[in-house]
Amino acid sequence: MSWEQRRVMRAVSERRKPSVSSQGGVSGPFVPLVYVPGILDRLQYLGEYCRFNTSFSPKLRELAIIITARHVAAQLEFHVHAMEAREFGLAQEVIDAVAERRVPAGMDDEETLVYRFCTALYAEGRVSDELFKQFEEAFGKAEAIDLIVTCGYYATLGMVLNVSKASAPAFLEGFEPAFSVPND
């Protein structure tokens, strides 16, 4: 590794905190990103914001992340964030429905709005004015940007995981994908 790769890897290792689904440090999608330390460094700062500083509750954030992971067919990302989603109170039925690309039943109003916003964003690349207005009234404009950027960040990580063919970390022994993808 170059000096810059080692410096960034050390810095990211110190910043990434352990969670239900991660042991912290440089793992998962961050490993291949070491090849481009400038991207890794900046992307990890963005991820820290998306993970710990947005205005959304952890449950709603994790719902957006599993919708994103399903959209980009990132099985490992879906798995680890489904663990987080369960930890933060998202119903297993909702997680299963997202994995199966079904509209989840039994969501509360906030979950429904986040689900509708994210799925419209992925289906159309935008949301309707009516949906944006509903979202803004419930959460606010800044929160809409938080959600869009969080989705974009996790879509990036999911694609990195897919292209690098990252395997599940050892602590996720017995990892079983929640859905299949065409190239499995």
N, C-alpha and C positions, 0 to 999 in steps of 0.2 A: 504494500500500500504506500501511496505517496504520503508526504508529511500532512497535506491538507486532508486527505482521507482519514488518517489516524486522528487528527485534531477534531474533525467533525464527528467521527465515530465516538470518540471519548465524550464530547460535549453532549451528543444525543443520548448516549448511555446514561449520563448523569441526570438528564432532564426527564427521560421517560420513566413514569412511575408504574409499579406493579398494579394490577387490577384483577378482577375475577377471571378475565380471559387472557391476561398477559403477565409475564414475569418482568416486564420492563426491559430496558436496555435496547440494543439493536437486534431485532428479530423480525420475522415475518417479511412484510414488504420493504422494510427498511434495509435489509441485507443487500438486495440488488441495487438499491439507491446509493449505496456507498460508492459505486462507480462514478457517480456525479455528486460529489460532496456539497456543492453549492445548492443543488436541488434538495438533497436530503436535509440539509440544515434549515432551509427556508420552509420546506414542506412540513417538517416536524414541528416548527413553531406554529404554523397554521393549524396543524392537527391538535396541538396543545390547546389552542383557542377553541377549536370546534369541540373538543372533548370536555373541557373544563370551564369555559368562560362564556358560552352562548347563554341566551336568556331562557332556553328551553329546559324543561325538567329532563333528568337523565332518561326517563322512560320514553318520552317523545323523541329525544335525540336518537336513542337506540332503535326506535321504530323506523325513523328516517334512514338509519344506517342499514338495517336489514332489508328495507325496500330497495335501497341502492345496491347492496350486495347481490340481491336477487336479480336486479335489472342487468348488472354486468356479469352475472353468472359466477360470482366469486364465492365458491363453496366454503372455503376456509374462513373468509371474512364473515360470511353469513353465520357460520357455526359459532365463532367466538363472540360475535355481537348478539346472537340469540341468547347466549349465556348471560351476557350483560343485561339484555332486555328482561329476561326472567328475574334476574337479581333485583331489577328496579320496578318490578310489578307488572310488566306486560304479560297478558294472558297467553298461555301456551297455544290456545286456539287461534289467536291472532298471528302468532309466529308461524304456526303450521299453514294457515291460509296464505300468508305472504310467500312462504316456500312453494306452495302449490299454485301460485298466481291466481288465487281466488280473492274476492272481496271479503275481508274478515267480518264476521257477524259479532255483535256484542261490544263494539268499541264505544268508548265515551265520546262526547262531542269533540274534545281536543284531539283525541287519537284519530277520529274520523277526518277532521280537517287536515291534519298532517298527512294522513294516508292519501286523501284526495289531492292535496297540493303536490306531493312527491310523485304520485302515479301520473298526474297530468303533465308534470314537468318532464318525466321520462317519455311519455307517449307522444307529446306534442312539441317538446322543447320550450314550452311556455305554459302559463296558466291563463285561463280566461279572466277578463276584467271582473266578472262577477265573483269568481273564486278568490281572486286577489283581494277584493273588497271584503269578503267574508273573513278571509285570513287576517287582513289588516285590523278589522274590528275586533277579532278575538285576541290577536297577539301583538300587532303593530308592524310598521314597515321595516324597521330594523330587524325584527325577528324573521321577516320573509327573507332578507338578505342572509341572515345567519343560517337559515334552513337551506337556501340555495347553495351557499358556499360549503356547508357541511356535506351536502349530497355530492358536490363536485369533488371535494377532498377524498371522500370515501370511494367514489367511483375511480379516482386515480389510483388509490391504494389497491382496490380490487383488481384493476387491470394489471398493475404491477405483479400482484400475486399470481394472476392467471398466466401471464406471459413467462414469468420466472418459474412457474410450476412449483411454487413453494410447497413443501410438505408440512404437515401439522407438527408443531413442536412436541417434544417428548411428554410434557405434562398433559397434553390432550390425548393421551393414549386411548385408542379405541375410537378415534374420530370417524364418524359416519356422516357423509354428506346428506343434507336435508332434501336435495334435489339433484337430478342428473343434468348434464349438459351434453350437447351433441357429440363432442369429441372424447367423451369418457370411454 
